[in-house]
């Protein structure tokens, strides 16, 4: 296929992501400007020397990232309002120390990268637990006049309420959520396919959506909630107790990566061997895989997609448009912990 751009994909990432990165660079360096119309899918496929589906995947990714607007019948356009904006990111210092919030450390990095790629400037405002929320928010308030929008996450509730009462800027509170039922369904079907019938699913607190997950009829899943905010001993005790009471339990589904270590430790201390006598499927965030001697069978969430939705929400708020988050879905990646061959 003809390739006038001399585009040369590498093996480091899927081709559609490399094409999306190409457009991100063009937006960042000013070659593509707000409201610029992109060529048709067929023309882009010809220019990049790829098929149309690859281009469509790239366009969908750029749209999720908030860089592209797609108008049916009119084409795809560079989104308005990408350039010369400044955003304040207010976050709790706890994201660097608490196991249940490690995801947000990655999210912060990705939000910063997106701001850089979009030509936005940013200011960081870390806050800590405090009985004086106004004092914690004072650095942010001093800078409000130089900011166009703000993002907040993982801040103490009293500080959040003070911010919501008085923030004069369009504000994203990062109200995304995981599709918990989808996580459990994928894990349940995968385990059933490999002969596991009595898995224990360990979740971070009670997640009502899990009760509606569609699990194969031949599989009996036991749901068990552990509070990731407490010490890991709770999750450890729950798994040990279940394995002792239900010797027929033949698999673990860990639906929150912060629960992975105590769950696996409990299994080993109970004399269970993975994958010989106990299968294992665990949630992870892309780019961060917990240690295990074998490749983990994992339910991988891409924080970049979450960061993209947050950016879209913020853009919508700045433009006075409604926005609705799509629950983040996991991608099940086979490893060796479910007796795969």
N, C-alpha and C positions, 0 to 999 in steps of 0.2 A: 504493500500500500504506500502511496506517495506520502512523503513527510517533509514538506517545505520548511518547517521550523527546525529541522535537524534535531528533534527531540529524542534523547537517548535515555530511556528508563534504566534504572539500576535494579538490583535484586534486594535492595535494602527496605523497600516498602512497596505495597501494591501500586500498580501503574496509575490507577485513578487518583490515589492520594498524591502521587508525584505531579500529576497534571494540576490538581487543586493547588498544590504548593507553588507551581509555576504562576498561577493567577494571583495567589496571595502576594508573591514578590512583585508582580506587575502593579498591583494596587498600592503596595507599600512604597515603591520607588516613584509613584506618580505617573507611570506609563498608562495605567488605566485610572480614569477619574469617575467621580460620582455621576450616575445616570448614563455612563457609556454603555452602549448596547453590544453584546457579544455576538459573534457570528452564529449561524444555525448549528444544530447538533451535527448535521451531515458535513457542514464545512469544517467544523472543529475536528471531527473524526478524520477528515482528509488531511488537515494541517498537521495533526499530531501523529498520523499514521497508525491509528487504532480504530477499533470498532465503535459503533454508536453507543452501545451499552456502557462502555468504559467512560465515554464522555458524559453520559447521563448520570453515572455514579459520581463523577467529579462535580457536576452541577448540583446534585443533591447535597453533597458534602459542603460545598461553598454556601448553599442556601441555609443549611443547618448552622453554619458558623456565622451567619449574619452578614456575609459579604455580598450576597447576590439576592436580587429580587427576580422572581420568574412570573411573567405576566402571560397567561394563556392567550395564544393568538398573536402576541406581540413580540415575545422573545425574552431573553434574560438580560438584566441590567445590573450594573454595579450599584449597590445600595446607597441611597442618599444618607448624608450625615456621617460618613466614615472618617472624614479628615478633620484635623484641627480641633479635636475635642479633648477634654481632660476629665478623667474619672477618678474619684476617690474610692479606695477599697478599705473598708473598715472590717477588721476580723479579730477574733479572740486569740490571744497569745497561746492558748491551750492547744491549738492545732499542731504545735510542734512537739508536744509532750504527751498527749493522751492517745492511747492506742486506738480508741474508737473514732478519732478525728484525723487520722493520718491522711485519709482521702482528701481532706480540705487543704493540707499542705501542698499536695499535688495540684489541686484545683487553683490555689493561689498562683502557683508558678505558671499554669496554663493561661490564667486570666491576664497575667503580666505579659506573657508572650503574645497573646491576641491583641492587647493594647499596642504593643510594639509593632506587630505586623500590620495593624490598621492605621498606623500613624497617629495614634492617640498618645497623649501623655498621661501619667498616672501618679497618684500619691498614695502611700500606704499609711494606714492609721491603726496600728495594733492597740487593743485595749485589754485590760485585765479585770478580774473580779474586783469589784469595788462597791462600797456603800455610797460613793459620791459620783453617780453617773455623769453629772454635768461636768465635773472636773476631767473625767476620762475623755469626754467628747470635745473638750475645749480646743485641742489641736485641729480637729476636723472643722469645727465652727470657724476658726480663724481663717481657714483656707476656702470656705464655701464660695466666696466671691470669685475665686479663680477656677472653680470646677463647673462642669456641665451636668454631671450625673454622679451617682454613688452606688456602690455594691456593699452589702453587709452580710456576714455569715459567722456563725459560731461565737457570737458575742453574748455575754450574760443577759438574762431576760430584763433586768431593771435598766440596763444600758440600752437595750433594743427599744424598750417602750419610750425612753426619753428621746431616742433618735427619731422614732416614728412620729412622735408628737411635734417635733420641731424642725425636721429636715426640710429645707426649702427646695431641694433638688429632686429630679426623678430618681427613684430609689428601687433597686432590685434587692429582694431579701432571699434570693436563691431558693425558691420554693419548688425545686425539682424533687422527684422521688424515684426510687427504683420500682420496677415492675416485679414485686415480690412473687406474685403468683407465677409469672413467667419463669423466674429463676427456679422455683420448685418444680414446675412442670418439666422443664428441660432436664433437670437432674433426675427426676423420677422416671421419665421415659428412657433416659440413657442407662440408668441402673437396671431397669427392667430388661432392656435389650441385652445386658450382659449377665443376666441371671440373678440379680439381687432382688429380694422380695420383701425384706423387712428393714428398711432404712430408718434411721433417726435423723430428723431435720432440726438443726440448731439455729434459732433465729435471734436477732438482737432485740429482745423485748417482744411483746405480743404484736403480731402483724395480721390484722383481720383478713387482708387479701389472701393470705395463704390458705384460708379455709375454703376458698373458691377455686383452688388450683385443680386442674383436671389431670389426675394421676391414673395410670393404667389399673384396670380392675384387679389384676392379679398382684398388685403391689400394696402393701399395708405400710403407710408412712406414719410414724409417730412424730408429732410436732412438740418441740420443747423450746421454751423461751428463756434466754439468759440476758441479764442486764449488762451491756458492755460498759456502762458507766461505773459499775462496781469493780472490785478486783477480780482477776481472772479465776480465782478459786471457785466462784459460783458455777461458771461454765464447766470447770473440771469436775466438780462434785456431781452436777447433773448428768454428765456423760458416764461417769463411773457408776452412778446409781442405776442408770438405765441399762447399761451393759450387764450389770450383776443381776438385775431383775428380769431382763429379757435376753437370755443367751442366744435366742434365734436372731437377734439383731445382726444384720450382715453388712451394713453400710452406714456411713456418716455423710450427711449433706450439711455443710457449714455455709450459712447464708450471709455471713458477715466476717470479713477477713480478720477483724480483731479477736474473733472467737476461735480462730484456727489453731493457735498454739496450745491453749488449754485443752481443746477437744482432742487433738492428736496425742498430747501427752497422756490424757486420761485413757485413751485407747491402748497405748503401749503399756501403761502401768496395769491395765486390766488383762494383759497377756494376749492382746489381739495383734495380729500382724497384718499390715497393709502391703499388698492387696490380697494376701493369701486367705485370711479369715475375715477381713473387713474392707469393703470398698470405700473410697473417699472421693467426694466431689466438693470443692471449696470455691467460694467467691474470692476473686482477686481483682485489683484494679490494674489496668493495662500498664505494663512497665515495672510493676512491683510484684514479684512472685515469691511467696514465702519459701523457706528452705525445706526441702524434702529430698531424700536420697534418690527418688525416682521423679521423672517429670509428672507434675500434678495434673490431674483432670480437673479443669477449672471453669468456673463461670466468670468470664472476664467482662468487666465494665470499662468502657473507654471514657476517662475523665474529660477528654477533649470534646466529646459530644455534649457532655453536661455544660462545659464552658461555653460551647457554641450556643446552647439554648439560653444561658444567662445573658450572653451578649445580645441575642435577638430580643429577649424581654426588655433589656435596658434600652435598646434602640426603639422598641415599640412605645415604651413609656415616654421617651423623649419626643416622640412624634404624636403622642396622645392616642395611640392605637391599643386595642386590647391584645392580650397575649395569653396563650394557654400552653403550659408545659406538656410535652409528651413523656410519659414515664420511661426512664432509661431501661433498655433491655440488655441482657447479657448475651454474650456469645460463648457457647460451650465449646471448649477446646480440649480434645482428647489428650490424655497423657498416658500414664502407666499405672494409675492407682485404682483402676476398676477392672483389673485383669485383662486389659487390652492386649492384643497380640501385635 
